[in-house]
């Protein structure tokens, strides 16, 4: 009986130690996916994945304007045509011609082998 309890206790300790090594992930595919918008309208899209992917791309891009404290989608934008494979995606577009006076941000859909994640850029005053 003592041997069985010791074995069970050892097994529980092993399970707890393995569980402690596992880190929770906010996204199961993307290590990071970010959009950076500059004051000139240049938009940089960056993403990395945990595992190698056959196809990483941006599938949709939208422009938002802040009006009376609320972000409103005002139009869709051309998406980067660049498609990468592997772990890393980097693309740059200039959307300055789409922005007038006011605060703007960009939303994009990152896609890695069918897994999709929406991200927003920082807001910028123009």
MOPAC internal coordinates of N, CA, C and O (Angstrom, degrees):
PM7 1SCF
backbone

  N    0.0000 0     0.00 0     0.00 0    0    0    0
  C    1.4422 1     0.00 0     0.00 0    1    0    0
  C    1.5338 1   111.01 1     0.00 0    2    1    0
  O    1.2310 1   120.66 1   136.04 1    3    2    1
  N    1.3431 1   116.34 1   -43.96 1    3    2    1
  C    1.4671 1   120.11 1   178.90 1    5    3    2
  C    1.5191 1   110.59 1   -63.95 1    6    5    3
  O    1.2310 1   120.87 1   144.14 1    7    6    5
  N    1.3267 1   115.94 1   -35.86 1    7    6    5
  C    1.4688 1   120.32 1  -179.71 1    9    7    6
  C    1.5369 1   110.09 1   -66.50 1   10    9    7
  O    1.2310 1   120.61 1   139.19 1   11   10    9
  N    1.3336 1   116.44 1   -40.81 1   11   10    9
  C    1.4646 1   120.86 1   179.44 1   13   11   10
  C    1.5218 1   110.67 1   -66.14 1   14   13   11
  O    1.2310 1   120.22 1   138.86 1   15   14   13
  N    1.3365 1   117.18 1   -41.14 1   15   14   13
  C    1.4702 1   121.00 1   177.91 1   17   15   14
  C    1.5237 1   111.20 1   -64.44 1   18   17   15
  O    1.2310 1   120.62 1   138.57 1   19   18   17
  N    1.3251 1   116.42 1   -41.43 1   19   18   17
  C    1.4590 1   120.58 1   179.26 1   21   19   18
  C    1.5252 1   110.17 1   -64.33 1   22   21   19
  O    1.2310 1   120.62 1   139.80 1   23   22   21
  N    1.3163 1   116.41 1   -40.20 1   23   22   21
  C    1.4682 1   121.50 1   178.89 1   25   23   22
  C    1.5361 1   110.21 1   -65.85 1   26   25   23
  O    1.2310 1   120.35 1   136.13 1   27   26   25
  N    1.3152 1   116.94 1   -43.87 1   27   26   25
  C    1.4588 1   121.25 1   178.31 1   29   27   26
  C    1.5256 1   111.09 1   -63.74 1   30   29   27
  O    1.2310 1   120.30 1   137.09 1   31   30   29
  N    1.3120 1   117.03 1   -42.91 1   31   30   29
  C    1.4580 1   121.40 1   177.62 1   33   31   30
  C    1.5309 1   111.16 1   -62.32 1   34   33   31
  O    1.2310 1   120.38 1   137.61 1   35   34   33
  N    1.3113 1   116.87 1   -42.39 1   35   34   33
  C    1.4664 1   121.35 1   177.57 1   37   35   34
  C    1.5154 1   111.86 1   -62.22 1   38   37   35
  O    1.2310 1   120.90 1   139.14 1   39   38   37
  N    1.3226 1   115.89 1   -40.86 1   39   38   37
  C    1.4638 1   120.64 1   178.41 1   41   39   38
  C    1.5237 1   110.57 1   -64.16 1   42   41   39
  O    1.2310 1   119.85 1   137.91 1   43   42   41
  N    1.3289 1   117.89 1   -42.09 1   43   42   41
  C    1.4656 1   122.00 1   178.45 1   45   43   42
  C    1.5219 1   111.48 1   -62.84 1   46   45   43
  O    1.2310 1   120.40 1   138.23 1   47   46   45
  N    1.3214 1   116.85 1   -41.77 1   47   46   45
  C    1.4637 1   120.97 1   178.08 1   49   47   46
  C    1.5225 1   110.29 1   -63.27 1   50   49   47
  O    1.2310 1   120.41 1   138.86 1   51   50   49
  N    1.3189 1   116.83 1   -41.14 1   51   50   49
  C    1.4717 1   121.28 1   178.18 1   53   51   50
  C    1.5209 1   110.73 1   -61.96 1   54   53   51
  O    1.2310 1   119.77 1   133.79 1   55   54   53
  N    1.3268 1   118.04 1   -46.21 1   55   54   53
  C    1.4691 1   121.23 1   179.23 1   57   55   54
  C    1.5258 1   111.39 1   -61.81 1   58   57   55
  O    1.2310 1   120.44 1   137.79 1   59   58   57
  N    1.3095 1   116.76 1   -42.21 1   59   58   57
  C    1.4705 1   120.17 1   179.69 1   61   59   58
  C    1.5218 1   111.43 1   -64.69 1   62   61   59
  O    1.2310 1   119.83 1   140.65 1   63   62   61
  N    1.3070 1   117.94 1   -39.35 1   63   62   61
  C    1.4636 1   120.37 1  -178.89 1   65   63   62
  C    1.5194 1   111.25 1   -69.98 1   66   65   63
  O    1.2310 1   119.80 1   142.76 1   67   66   65
  N    1.3284 1   117.98 1   -37.24 1   67   66   65
  C    1.4679 1   120.76 1   176.86 1   69   67   66
  C    1.5149 1   109.55 1   -67.33 1   70   69   67
  O    1.2310 1   119.54 1   138.86 1   71   70   69
  N    1.3220 1   118.48 1   -41.14 1   71   70   69
  C    1.4617 1   122.23 1   178.53 1   73   71   70
  C    1.5114 1   112.28 1   -63.04 1   74   73   71
  O    1.2310 1   120.21 1   146.76 1   75   74   73
  N    1.3079 1   117.19 1   -33.24 1   75   74   73
  C    1.4700 1   120.80 1   179.61 1   77   75   74
  C    1.5168 1   111.75 1   -69.05 1   78   77   75
  O    1.2310 1   120.08 1   154.97 1   79   78   77
  N    1.3290 1   117.46 1   -25.03 1   79   78   77
  C    1.4636 1   121.05 1   179.61 1   81   79   78
  C    1.5245 1   112.35 1   -76.76 1   82   81   79
  O    1.2310 1   120.13 1   153.71 1   83   82   81
  N    1.3157 1   117.35 1   -26.29 1   83   82   81
  C    1.4602 1   121.50 1  -178.39 1   85   83   82
  C    1.5248 1   109.23 1   -76.00 1   86   85   83
  O    1.2310 1   120.99 1   -52.23 1   87   86   85
  N    1.3295 1   115.72 1   127.77 1   87   86   85
  C    1.4597 1   120.47 1   178.74 1   89   87   86
  C    1.5224 1   109.03 1   -99.78 1   90   89   87
  O    1.2310 1   120.20 1   -43.35 1   91   90   89
  N    1.3248 1   117.22 1   136.65 1   91   90   89
  C    1.4654 1   118.87 1   176.81 1   93   91   90
  C    1.5314 1   109.82 1   -69.42 1   94   93   91
  O    1.2310 1   121.11 1   -35.47 1   95   94   93
  N    1.3034 1   115.48 1   144.53 1   95   94   93
  C    1.4607 1   121.24 1   179.26 1   97   95   94
  C    1.5207 1   109.31 1  -117.21 1   98   97   95
  O    1.2310 1   120.93 1   -45.23 1   99   98   97
  N    1.3269 1   115.83 1   134.77 1   99   98   97
  C    1.4598 1   119.97 1   176.43 1  101   99   98
  C    1.5251 1   110.04 1   -70.51 1  102  101   99
  O    1.2310 1   120.47 1   149.32 1  103  102  101
  N    1.3170 1   116.71 1   -30.68 1  103  102  101
  C    1.4571 1   123.21 1   178.36 1  105  103  102
  C    1.5142 1   107.83 1  -134.44 1  106  105  103
  O    1.2310 1   119.79 1   -45.14 1  107  106  105
  N    1.3082 1   118.00 1   134.86 1  107  106  105
  C    1.4592 1   121.34 1  -175.91 1  109  107  106
  C    1.5251 1   113.59 1   -77.41 1  110  109  107
  O    1.2310 1   119.86 1   163.42 1  111  110  109
  N    1.3197 1   117.86 1   -16.58 1  111  110  109
  C    1.4671 1   121.50 1  -176.47 1  113  111  110
  C    1.5255 1   112.15 1  -112.73 1  114  113  111
  O    1.2310 1   120.29 1   131.26 1  115  114  113
  N    1.3403 1   117.04 1   -48.74 1  115  114  113
  C    1.4598 1   120.59 1  -175.21 1  117  115  114
  C    1.5328 1   111.70 1   -90.20 1  118  117  115
  O    1.2310 1   121.05 1   -55.06 1  119  118  117
  N    1.3229 1   115.59 1   124.94 1  119  118  117
  C    1.4602 1   120.66 1   170.11 1  121  119  118
  C    1.5175 1   108.11 1   -68.04 1  122  121  119
  O    1.2310 1   120.83 1   136.10 1  123  122  121
  N    1.3411 1   116.03 1   -43.90 1  123  122  121
  C    1.4578 1   122.58 1   174.12 1  125  123  122
  C    1.5192 1   108.53 1  -153.68 1  126  125  123
  O    1.2310 1   121.45 1   -27.26 1  127  126  125
  N    1.3247 1   114.83 1   152.74 1  127  126  125
  C    1.4608 1   122.01 1   174.99 1  129  127  126
  C    1.5256 1   105.51 1  -150.91 1  130  129  127
  O    1.2310 1   120.59 1   -66.09 1  131  130  129
  N    1.3184 1   116.47 1   113.91 1  131  130  129
  C    1.4587 1   120.15 1  -174.03 1  133  131  130
  C    1.5228 1   111.51 1  -133.73 1  134  133  131
  O    1.2310 1   121.99 1   -24.01 1  135  134  133
  N    1.3338 1   113.80 1   155.99 1  135  134  133
  C    1.4600 1   121.83 1   175.07 1  137  135  134
  C    1.5170 1   106.70 1  -130.54 1  138  137  135
  O    1.2310 1   120.94 1   -50.47 1  139  138  137
  N    1.3167 1   115.81 1   129.53 1  139  138  137
  C    1.4595 1   121.06 1   178.74 1  141  139  138
  C    1.5229 1   108.74 1  -120.55 1  142  141  139
  O    1.2310 1   120.91 1   -56.15 1  143  142  141
  N    1.3168 1   115.86 1   123.85 1  143  142  141
  C    1.4686 1   121.91 1   179.49 1  145  143  142
  C    1.5166 1   108.69 1  -109.17 1  146  145  143
  O    1.2310 1   120.60 1   -51.33 1  147  146  145
  N    1.3427 1   116.47 1   128.67 1  147  146  145
  C    1.4689 1   120.84 1  -179.71 1  149  147  146
  C    1.5273 1   110.08 1   -97.31 1  150  149  147
  O    1.2310 1   120.65 1   -10.16 1  151  150  149
  N    1.3185 1   116.36 1   169.84 1  151  150  149
  C    1.4633 1   121.73 1  -179.72 1  153  151  150
  C    1.5263 1   112.69 1   -70.45 1  154  153  151
  O    1.2310 1   119.86 1   169.27 1  155  154  153
  N    1.3250 1   117.88 1   -10.73 1  155  154  153
  C    1.4648 1   121.07 1   175.55 1  157  155  154
  C    1.5264 1   111.88 1   -93.11 1  158  157  155
  O    1.2310 1   120.31 1   174.48 1  159  158  157
  N    1.3482 1   117.01 1    -5.52 1  159  158  157
  C    1.4601 1   120.85 1  -178.27 1  161  159  158
  C    1.5091 1   113.46 1    95.84 1  162  161  159
  O    1.2310 1   120.17 1  -179.50 1  163  162  161
  N    1.3293 1   117.28 1     0.50 1  163  162  161
  C    1.4686 1   120.54 1   177.38 1  165  163  162
  C    1.5182 1   108.88 1   -73.99 1  166  165  163
  O    1.2310 1   121.31 1   -49.74 1  167  166  165
  N    1.3117 1   115.10 1   130.26 1  167  166  165
  C    1.4550 1   121.81 1  -176.67 1  169  167  166
  C    1.5322 1   108.58 1  -119.10 1  170  169  167
  O    1.2310 1   121.02 1   -55.87 1  171  170  169
  N    1.3312 1   115.66 1   124.13 1  171  170  169
  C    1.4593 1   121.30 1  -179.67 1  173  171  170
  C    1.5228 1   109.09 1  -110.04 1  174  173  171
  O    1.2310 1   121.18 1   -55.27 1  175  174  173
  N    1.3252 1   115.35 1   124.73 1  175  174  173
  C    1.4576 1   122.44 1   179.19 1  177  175  174
  C    1.5303 1   107.82 1  -106.47 1  178  177  175
  O    1.2310 1   120.38 1   -53.72 1  179  178  177
  N    1.3398 1   116.88 1   126.28 1  179  178  177
  C    1.4612 1   120.58 1   179.72 1  181  179  178
  C    1.5275 1   109.47 1  -135.07 1  182  181  179
  O    1.2310 1   120.71 1   -39.63 1  183  182  181
  N    1.3193 1   116.25 1   140.37 1  183  182  181
  C    1.4624 1   120.28 1   175.69 1  185  183  182
  C    1.5219 1   109.79 1  -150.98 1  186  185  183
  O    1.2310 1   121.39 1   -32.30 1  187  186  185
  N    1.3101 1   114.95 1   147.70 1  187  186  185
  C    1.4666 1   121.96 1   170.76 1  189  187  186
  C    1.5249 1   107.11 1  -131.89 1  190  189  187
  O    1.2310 1   120.83 1   -29.16 1  191  190  189
  N    1.3202 1   116.01 1   150.84 1  191  190  189
  C    1.4565 1   121.36 1  -179.51 1  193  191  190
  C    1.5299 1   110.11 1  -119.81 1  194  193  191
  O    1.2310 1   121.31 1   -22.56 1  195  194  193
  N    1.3249 1   115.09 1   157.44 1  195  194  193
  C    1.4666 1   119.84 1   177.72 1  197  195  194
  C    1.5280 1   111.29 1   -68.48 1  198  197  195
  O    1.2310 1   120.73 1   142.04 1  199  198  197
  N    1.3406 1   116.21 1   -37.96 1  199  198  197
  C    1.4617 1   121.98 1  -177.19 1  201  199  198
  C    1.5235 1   109.95 1  -122.01 1  202  201  199
  O    1.2310 1   120.81 1   -19.65 1  203  202  201
  N    1.3068 1   116.06 1   160.35 1  203  202  201
  C    1.4610 1   121.23 1   178.40 1  205  203  202
  C    1.5256 1   109.90 1   -65.10 1  206  205  203
  O    1.2310 1   120.71 1   -44.01 1  207  206  205
  N    1.3414 1   116.25 1   135.99 1  207  206  205
  C    1.4643 1   122.39 1  -178.96 1  209  207  206
  C    1.5198 1   110.22 1  -120.76 1  210  209  207
  O    1.2310 1   120.97 1   -30.46 1  211  210  209
  N    1.3344 1   115.74 1   149.54 1  211  210  209
  C    1.4667 1   120.88 1   177.76 1  213  211  210
  C    1.5272 1   111.72 1   -76.20 1  214  213  211
  O    1.2310 1   120.87 1   147.60 1  215  214  213
  N    1.3433 1   115.94 1   -32.40 1  215  214  213
  C    1.4688 1   119.52 1  -174.68 1  217  215  214
  C    1.5237 1   109.81 1  -147.52 1  218  217  215
  O    1.2310 1   120.82 1   -61.62 1  219  218  217
  N    1.3326 1   116.04 1   118.38 1  219  218  217
  C    1.4651 1   122.47 1   173.89 1  221  219  218
  C    1.5245 1   106.34 1  -121.69 1  222  221  219
  O    1.2310 1   120.83 1   -51.46 1  223  222  221
  N    1.3346 1   116.01 1   128.54 1  223  222  221
  C    1.4641 1   119.74 1  -176.84 1  225  223  222
  C    1.5242 1   111.20 1  -156.23 1  226  225  223
  O    1.2310 1   121.23 1   -10.03 1  227  226  225
  N    1.3225 1   115.26 1   169.97 1  227  226  225
  C    1.4559 1   123.31 1   171.31 1  229  227  226
  C    1.5252 1   105.91 1  -102.58 1  230  229  227
  O    1.2310 1   120.35 1   -55.24 1  231  230  229
  N    1.3372 1   116.94 1   124.76 1  231  230  229
  C    1.4680 1   119.12 1  -176.33 1  233  231  230
  C    1.5250 1   113.58 1  -100.14 1  234  233  231
  O    1.2310 1   119.58 1   150.81 1  235  234  233
  N    1.3324 1   118.40 1   -29.19 1  235  234  233
  C    1.4697 1   120.95 1   176.78 1  237  235  234
  C    1.5208 1   109.42 1  -144.35 1  238  237  235
  O    1.2310 1   121.34 1   -30.12 1  239  238  237
  N    1.3226 1   115.04 1   149.88 1  239  238  237
  C    1.4662 1   121.35 1   176.37 1  241  239  238
  C    1.5253 1   107.60 1  -138.91 1  242  241  239
  O    1.2310 1   120.96 1   -46.94 1  243  242  241
  N    1.3390 1   115.77 1   133.06 1  243  242  241
  C    1.4601 1   121.74 1   179.48 1  245  243  242
  C    1.5186 1   109.93 1  -128.42 1  246  245  243
  O    1.2310 1   121.37 1   -32.03 1  247  246  245
  N    1.3421 1   114.99 1   147.97 1  247  246  245
  C    1.4564 1   121.49 1   176.68 1  249  247  246
  C    1.5279 1   109.30 1  -104.34 1  250  249  247
  O    1.2310 1   120.91 1   -49.05 1  251  250  249
  N    1.3326 1   115.86 1   130.95 1  251  250  249
  C    1.4585 1   122.65 1   178.38 1  253  251  250
  C    1.5257 1   109.39 1  -115.72 1  254  253  251
  O    1.2310 1   120.92 1   -37.31 1  255  254  253
  N    1.3285 1   115.84 1   142.69 1  255  254  253
  C    1.4653 1   121.86 1   175.36 1  257  255  254
  C    1.5262 1   107.94 1  -122.79 1  258  257  255
  O    1.2310 1   121.05 1   -40.51 1  259  258  257
  N    1.3301 1   115.59 1   139.49 1  259  258  257
  C    1.4609 1   120.35 1   179.00 1  261  259  258
  C    1.5248 1   109.01 1   -88.32 1  262  261  259
  O    1.2310 1   121.20 1   -61.44 1  263  262  261
  N    1.3311 1   115.31 1   118.56 1  263  262  261
  C    1.4599 1   121.67 1  -179.63 1  265  263  262
  C    1.5272 1   108.66 1  -126.67 1  266  265  263
  O    1.2310 1   120.59 1   -58.30 1  267  266  265
  N    1.3202 1   116.47 1   121.70 1  267  266  265
  C    1.4703 1   121.69 1  -178.78 1  269  267  266
  C    1.5319 1   111.62 1    52.66 1  270  269  267
  O    1.2310 1   120.78 1  -140.16 1  271  270  269
  N    1.3345 1   116.12 1    39.84 1  271  270  269
  C    1.4547 1   121.21 1   176.54 1  273  271  270
  C    1.5156 1   115.51 1    81.26 1  274  273  271
  O    1.2310 1   119.91 1  -175.64 1  275  274  273
  N    1.3373 1   117.77 1     4.36 1  275  274  273
  C    1.4665 1   121.64 1  -177.81 1  277  275  274
  C    1.5284 1   109.65 1  -121.23 1  278  277  275
  O    1.2310 1   120.48 1   -47.47 1  279  278  277
  N    1.3435 1   116.69 1   132.53 1  279  278  277
  C    1.4593 1   121.05 1   176.26 1  281  279  278
  C    1.5288 1   109.46 1   -78.18 1  282  281  279
  O    1.2310 1   120.79 1   -55.05 1  283  282  281
  N    1.3490 1   116.09 1   124.95 1  283  282  281
  C    1.4593 1   121.59 1   179.12 1  285  283  282
  C    1.5248 1   109.46 1  -122.23 1  286  285  283
  O    1.2310 1   120.90 1   -45.67 1  287  286  285
  N    1.3357 1   115.89 1   134.33 1  287  286  285
  C    1.4676 1   120.65 1   176.25 1  289  287  286
  C    1.5195 1   107.95 1   -73.50 1  290  289  287
  O    1.2310 1   120.39 1   -56.28 1  291  290  289
  N    1.3379 1   116.86 1   123.72 1  291  290  289
  C    1.4666 1   118.97 1  -177.24 1  293  291  290
  C    1.5272 1   113.10 1  -107.80 1  294  293  291
  O    1.2310 1   119.68 1   155.79 1  295  294  293
  N    1.3506 1   118.22 1   -24.21 1  295  294  293
  C    1.4582 1   119.32 1   177.31 1  297  295  294
  C    1.5234 1   111.09 1  -170.93 1  298  297  295
  O    1.2310 1   121.42 1   -17.09 1  299  298  297
  N    1.3115 1   114.88 1   162.91 1  299  298  297
  C    1.4646 1   119.40 1   170.78 1  301  299  298
  C    1.5273 1   107.71 1   -88.25 1  302  301  299
  O    1.2310 1   120.66 1   -26.83 1  303  302  301
  N    1.3058 1   116.34 1   153.17 1  303  302  301
  C    1.4654 1   122.55 1  -179.03 1  305  303  302
  C    1.5266 1   109.63 1  -119.56 1  306  305  303
  O    1.2310 1   120.29 1   -23.00 1  307  306  305
  N    1.3386 1   117.05 1   157.00 1  307  306  305
  C    1.4651 1   118.74 1   174.36 1  309  307  306
  C    1.5362 1   109.79 1   -61.35 1  310  309  307
  O    1.2310 1   120.88 1   -43.77 1  311  310  309
  N    1.3005 1   115.93 1   136.23 1  311  310  309
  C    1.4641 1   119.60 1   179.44 1  313  311  310
  C    1.5228 1   109.60 1   -89.98 1  314  313  311
  O    1.2310 1   120.40 1   -23.27 1  315  314  313
  N    1.3214 1   116.83 1   156.73 1  315  314  313
  C    1.4669 1   118.79 1   174.61 1  317  315  314
  C    1.5354 1   109.22 1   -62.69 1  318  317  315
  O    1.2310 1   120.45 1   -41.54 1  319  318  317
  N    1.3048 1   116.74 1   138.46 1  319  318  317
  C    1.4671 1   119.99 1   179.30 1  321  319  318
  C    1.5292 1   111.71 1   -86.14 1  322  321  319
  O    1.2310 1   120.44 1   169.44 1  323  322  321
  N    1.3062 1   116.76 1   -10.56 1  323  322  321
  C    1.4658 1   121.85 1  -179.26 1  325  323  322
  C    1.5294 1   110.76 1   -64.60 1  326  325  323
  O    1.2310 1   120.90 1   -46.24 1  327  326  325
  N    1.3234 1   115.88 1   133.76 1  327  326  325
  C    1.4626 1   123.30 1   174.71 1  329  327  326
  C    1.5222 1   106.82 1  -126.86 1  330  329  327
  O    1.2310 1   120.75 1   -47.63 1  331  330  329
  N    1.3355 1   116.18 1   132.37 1  331  330  329
  C    1.4612 1   118.86 1   179.73 1  333  331  330
  C    1.5184 1   109.95 1  -116.25 1  334  333  331
  O    1.2310 1   121.47 1   -10.88 1  335  334  333
  N    1.3131 1   114.80 1   169.12 1  335  334  333
  C    1.4573 1   121.54 1   171.03 1  337  335  334
  C    1.5232 1   106.59 1  -133.72 1  338  337  335
  O    1.2310 1   120.83 1   -21.17 1  339  338  337
  N    1.3013 1   116.01 1   158.83 1  339  338  337
  C    1.4658 1   119.89 1  -177.35 1  341  339  338
  C    1.5061 1   110.39 1   107.86 1  342  341  339
  O    1.2310 1   120.79 1    46.99 1  343  342  341
  N    1.3307 1   116.10 1  -133.01 1  343  342  341
  C    1.4564 1   122.12 1  -175.41 1  345  343  342
  C    1.5308 1   113.92 1  -113.48 1  346  345  343
  O    1.2310 1   119.67 1   164.50 1  347  346  345
  N    1.3429 1   118.24 1   -15.50 1  347  346  345
  C    1.4671 1   121.47 1  -167.15 1  349  347  346
  C    1.5286 1   111.08 1  -127.06 1  350  349  347
  O    1.2310 1   121.30 1   -41.75 1  351  350  349
  N    1.3520 1   115.13 1   138.25 1  351  350  349
  C    1.4537 1   122.14 1   173.77 1  353  351  350
  C    1.5221 1   108.52 1  -127.52 1  354  353  351
  O    1.2310 1   120.27 1   -49.13 1  355  354  353
  N    1.3346 1   117.09 1   130.87 1  355  354  353
  C    1.4689 1   123.28 1   175.79 1  357  355  354
  C    1.5218 1   108.37 1  -141.16 1  358  357  355
  O    1.2310 1   120.43 1   -53.08 1  359  358  357
  N    1.3126 1   116.79 1   126.92 1  359  358  357
  C    1.4615 1   120.77 1   176.27 1  361  359  358
  C    1.5235 1   108.84 1  -148.13 1  362  361  359
  O    1.2310 1   121.00 1   -27.80 1  363  362  361
  N    1.3303 1   115.69 1   152.20 1  363  362  361
  C    1.4709 1   121.57 1  -179.93 1  365  363  362
  C    1.5237 1   108.31 1  -131.08 1  366  365  363
  O    1.2310 1   121.02 1   -45.31 1  367  366  365
  N    1.3418 1   115.65 1   134.69 1  367  366  365
  C    1.4590 1   122.41 1   175.04 1  369  367  366
  C    1.5245 1   107.45 1  -133.34 1  370  369  367
  O    1.2310 1   120.88 1   -24.86 1  371  370  369
  N    1.3503 1   115.91 1   155.14 1  371  370  369
  C    1.4529 1   119.00 1   174.46 1  373  371  370
  C    1.5284 1   108.55 1  -114.82 1  374  373  371
  O    1.2310 1   121.16 1   -60.10 1  375  374  373
  N    1.3268 1   115.38 1   119.90 1  375  374  373
  C    1.4589 1   122.01 1  -178.78 1  377  375  374
  C    1.5270 1   112.03 1  -113.01 1  378  377  375
  O    1.2310 1   119.99 1  -163.16 1  379  378  377
  N    1.3210 1   117.62 1    16.84 1  379  378  377
  C    1.4639 1   121.84 1  -177.40 1  381  379  378
  C    1.5169 1   113.92 1   -56.28 1  382  381  379
  O    1.2310 1   119.87 1   145.97 1  383  382  381
  N    1.3370 1   117.86 1   -34.03 1  383  382  381
  C    1.4650 1   121.06 1  -179.11 1  385  383  382
  C    1.5231 1   113.22 1   -67.85 1  386  385  383
  O    1.2310 1   119.97 1   163.99 1  387  386  385
  N    1.3256 1   117.66 1   -16.01 1  387  386  385
  C    1.4631 1   121.96 1  -178.49 1  389  387  386
  C    1.5329 1   112.55 1   -90.68 1  390  389  387
  O    1.2310 1   120.46 1   173.68 1  391  390  389
  N    1.3255 1   116.73 1    -6.32 1  391  390  389
  C    1.4579 1   120.66 1  -173.07 1  393  391  390
  C    1.5274 1   111.39 1  -112.96 1  394  393  391
  O    1.2310 1   121.13 1   -46.81 1  395  394  393
  N    1.3274 1   115.43 1   133.19 1  395  394  393
  C    1.4660 1   121.30 1   174.48 1  397  395  394
  C    1.5173 1   108.27 1  -105.13 1  398  397  395
  O    1.2310 1   120.87 1    39.28 1  399  398  397
  N    1.3221 1   115.95 1  -140.72 1  399  398  397
  C    1.4640 1   119.89 1   175.75 1  401  399  398
  C    1.5252 1   109.08 1   -78.45 1  402  401  399
  O    1.2310 1   120.80 1   -35.94 1  403  402  401
  N    1.3178 1   116.08 1   144.06 1  403  402  401
  C    1.4555 1   120.45 1   176.37 1  405  403  402
  C    1.5160 1   111.92 1   127.47 1  406  405  403
  O    1.2310 1   121.12 1     4.72 1  407  406  405
  N    1.3346 1   115.47 1  -175.28 1  407  406  405
  C    1.4631 1   121.42 1   179.02 1  409  407  406
  C    1.5226 1   108.91 1  -103.14 1  410  409  407
  O    1.2310 1   121.34 1   -47.29 1  411  410  409
  N    1.3352 1   115.05 1   132.71 1  411  410  409
  C    1.4607 1   121.46 1  -176.75 1  413  411  410
  C    1.5274 1   110.58 1  -129.01 1  414  413  411
  O    1.2310 1   121.70 1   -22.93 1  415  414  413
  N    1.3327 1   114.36 1   157.07 1  415  414  413
  C    1.4620 1   121.91 1   168.90 1  417  415  414
  C    1.5224 1   107.87 1  -148.31 1  418  417  415
  O    1.2310 1   121.35 1   -16.11 1  419  418  417
  N    1.3256 1   115.03 1   163.89 1  419  418  417
  C    1.4640 1   121.83 1  -177.64 1  421  419  418
  C    1.5237 1   108.97 1  -117.56 1  422  421  419
  O    1.2310 1   121.24 1   -38.64 1  423  422  421
  N    1.3282 1   115.23 1   141.36 1  423  422  421
  C    1.4605 1   121.32 1   173.41 1  425  423  422
  C    1.5199 1   107.60 1  -117.45 1  426  425  423
  O    1.2310 1   120.06 1   -41.27 1  427  426  425
  N    1.3273 1   117.49 1   138.73 1  427  426  425
  C    1.4585 1   120.58 1   178.81 1  429  427  426
  C    1.5200 1   110.26 1  -140.24 1  430  429  427
  O    1.2310 1   121.59 1   -26.35 1  431  430  429
  N    1.3291 1   114.57 1   153.65 1  431  430  429
  C    1.4555 1   121.80 1   175.10 1  433  431  430
  C    1.5234 1   108.41 1  -103.64 1  434  433  431
  O    1.2310 1   120.59 1   -66.16 1  435  434  433
  N    1.3281 1   116.49 1   113.84 1  435  434  433
  C    1.4589 1   121.96 1   173.41 1  437  435  434
  C    1.5264 1   107.39 1   -85.28 1  438  437  435
  O    1.2310 1   120.65 1   -41.20 1  439  438  437
  N    1.3426 1   116.37 1   138.80 1  439  438  437
  C    1.4612 1   121.04 1  -179.84 1  441  439  438
  C    1.5250 1   108.93 1  -132.71 1  442  441  439
  O    1.2310 1   120.74 1   -54.98 1  443  442  441
  N    1.3248 1   116.20 1   125.02 1  443  442  441
  C    1.4684 1   121.78 1   176.93 1  445  443  442
  C    1.5201 1   107.86 1  -126.37 1  446  445  443
  O    1.2310 1   120.58 1   -74.65 1  447  446  445
  N    1.3177 1   116.50 1   105.35 1  447  446  445
  C    1.4730 1   122.48 1  -178.74 1  449  447  446
  C    1.5253 1   112.10 1    49.66 1  450  449  447
  O    1.2310 1   120.60 1  -139.07 1  451  450  449
  N    1.3356 1   116.47 1    40.93 1  451  450  449
  C    1.4608 1   121.05 1   176.07 1  453  451  450
  C    1.5181 1   114.97 1    95.38 1  454  453  451
  O    1.2310 1   119.79 1   163.98 1  455  454  453
  N    1.3176 1   118.00 1   -16.02 1  455  454  453
  C    1.4694 1   120.05 1   176.43 1  457  455  454
  C    1.5178 1   108.04 1   -83.68 1  458  457  455
  O    1.2310 1   120.40 1   -53.94 1  459  458  457
  N    1.3391 1   116.83 1   126.06 1  459  458  457
  C    1.4556 1   121.07 1  -175.16 1  461  459  458
  C    1.5206 1   111.87 1  -113.76 1  462  461  459
  O    1.2310 1   121.44 1   -33.77 1  463  462  461
  N    1.3405 1   114.86 1   146.23 1  463  462  461
  C    1.4632 1   121.49 1   177.53 1  465  463  462
  C    1.5258 1   108.92 1  -146.62 1  466  465  463
  O    1.2310 1   120.49 1   -56.29 1  467  466  465
  N    1.3391 1   116.67 1   123.71 1  467  466  465
  C    1.4623 1   121.64 1   174.46 1  469  467  466
  C    1.5234 1   109.95 1   -81.23 1  470  469  467
  O    1.2310 1   121.03 1   -38.61 1  471  470  469
  N    1.3270 1   115.63 1   141.39 1  471  470  469
  C    1.4619 1   121.19 1   173.94 1  473  471  470
  C    1.5174 1   108.92 1  -139.61 1  474  473  471
  O    1.2310 1   121.01 1   -26.35 1  475  474  473
  N    1.3454 1   115.68 1   153.65 1  475  474  473
  C    1.4597 1   123.18 1   176.99 1  477  475  474
  C    1.5187 1   109.66 1  -114.87 1  478  477  475
  O    1.2310 1   120.95 1   -30.84 1  479  478  477
  N    1.3247 1   115.78 1   149.16 1  479  478  477
  C    1.4499 1   120.90 1   173.51 1  481  479  478
  C    1.5244 1   109.13 1   -84.17 1  482  481  479
  O    1.2310 1   121.60 1    -4.28 1  483  482  481
  N    1.2964 1   114.54 1   175.72 1  483  482  481
  C    1.4616 1   121.48 1   168.97 1  485  483  482
  C    1.5242 1   108.46 1   -68.59 1  486  485  483
  O    1.2310 1   120.00 1   -23.63 1  487  486  485
  N    1.3153 1   117.60 1   156.37 1  487  486  485
  C    1.4483 1   121.74 1   175.00 1  489  487  486
  C    1.5237 1   110.34 1   -86.75 1  490  489  487
  O    1.2310 1   120.63 1   -39.08 1  491  490  489
  N    1.3341 1   116.41 1   140.92 1  491  490  489
  C    1.4673 1   121.70 1  -178.33 1  493  491  490
  C    1.5264 1   109.45 1  -132.71 1  494  493  491
  O    1.2310 1   120.85 1   -44.73 1  495  494  493
  N    1.3402 1   115.98 1   135.27 1  495  494  493
  C    1.4712 1   121.73 1   174.97 1  497  495  494
  C    1.5212 1   110.18 1   -82.58 1  498  497  495
  O    1.2310 1   120.36 1   -47.07 1  499  498  497
  N    1.3178 1   116.92 1   132.93 1  499  498  497
  C    1.4681 1   122.35 1   176.06 1  501  499  498
  C    1.5104 1   109.27 1  -119.06 1  502  501  499
  O    1.2310 1   120.10 1   180.00 1  503  502  501

